[in-house]
Amino acid sequence: MKSKKIITVIIIFLLIALMTFTISGCKSSKNTETQNQTEKLSDQSTEKETEEKTSVEVSTGEEEKAEENKTSEAETTKSEADTNYTYSKPKLTDDGWDVADLDEKGVNKEMLSDLIVQIKKGKYQNIHSIVIVKEGKLVFEEYFGGYGFSLYGDKFRGTYIDFNADITHDLASVTKIITATLAGIAIDNDFIKSVNEKIIDFFPEYSKLFDKEKSKITVENLLTMTSGLKWNEMDAYSSDENDYSKLYSSADPIEYLLSKPMANKPGTKWYYSSGDVTLLGEIIYKATGKKVDDFSREYLFDPLGITNAYWLYMKNNIVSTAGGLMMRPRDMAKIGYLYLNNGKWLDKQILSEDWIKASTRGFIQVPEGEWTDWHGHESGYQWFLRTDDVNSIKVDSLVRTGWGGQRIIAYPGLNTVVVLTGGNYATYDYANDLAMLKDYI
């Protein structure tokens, strides 16, 4: 449960840093207490410190002790150097983002600097990046070393990577909001008539798998995870009984999905289902004649200036639209910003305002428990709708989460987007990350 606690802490700290000026209108005079000093849990450097052997033996205990003291002082100096941090404005590149200094946008620079120091010291582990956009400008981005994802690695760890602005990261379930966005674009361009279309119309080759109740499932039911198909993902997250894992191993993922019996009437109950979003991706292909990777490049990525992103595939040539996208954190922030800027990017209308309004309203309550605590209380079109209480002020947000600590968070009232990537694949506790965001951002 460790990574969820990390996310809670991050969110609390990040929100406070943003709200210091934005909500109160002036810089808070309340002093931020220095965080408890902790030893660095892991050295991000790949260098190994070695002691040189001398040909002359130390003849006295005093000399040995003096040498030990020198080594200790050198290690202390190195540790302090590793955890030092000085903020600098993000680099201006050709990816379309304008940049600004934190001070220009009234964000608490000292608090965010302290956050980075705490991450470097190991208080918040397996954080790979933090990117912040304020009022349409990139004001903060930091990257850290960590292990990439590997399904077969120990604790799902792959190769160690020194992450930077040019390296893509696996989005896990954050992929779902990109797929929902593509569905909106398909509807805006009349490839799909409306969210009320029945999914049976897109799968005539599987018509025998539809009974009377299953034939009522609509595109909107897939967008809101209310298809009613019997699915086991929330309750068997790390079990062999997880339907999403079975879906990946299926020779025909679409047949596997549509063979599922109905557990509830469509539109009546929310249940977290990567299967619903996989069907949605295939409907985009059926409606447009383009695989999602091609459609996304033409209608979303190219207009946004996203040149470094790619999709993974499942068996039977099915694009993994529920969790298989790789993208840079700076580009993830563009997706969040679309929903704050009425679907526009650099004066180009990429997504209609009608879709923005429809997809960001609450359609159905998320069951009370850890999902409401860590994600949100209502579900929109693949957004979780969340309200946090920060210093007695209610802060609303659109949240899209992904395994390992991936997040896009859009704060309409603060005109801010926050992106997190991480490598907490072996734990599922987002509480610390949420607290960190509240306290620092």
Secondary structure, DSSP 8 states (H G I E B T S, - for coil): -HHHHHHHHHHHHHHHHHHHHHTTSS---S----------SS------------SS---SHHHHHHHHHHHHHHHHHHHHHHH----------SSS-EE--GGGGT--HHHHHHHHHHHHHTSS-SEEEEEEEETTEEEEEEE-EEEEE-TTSGGGEEEEEE--TTS-EE-GGGHHHHHHHHHHHHHHTTSS--TT-BGGGG-GGGGGG--TTGGG-BHHHHHTT---B---SSTTTTSTT-HHHHHHH-SSHHHHHHTS-BSS-TTS-----HHHHHHHHHHHHHHHSS-HHHHHIIIIIHHHT--SEEE-B-GGG-B-TTT-EEE-HHHHHHHHHHHHTTTEETTEE-S-HHHHHHHTS--EE--TTHHHHHT-SEE-SS-EEEEEEETTEEEEEEEEEETBTEEEEEEGGGTEEEEEEE-B-S----HHHHHHHHHH-
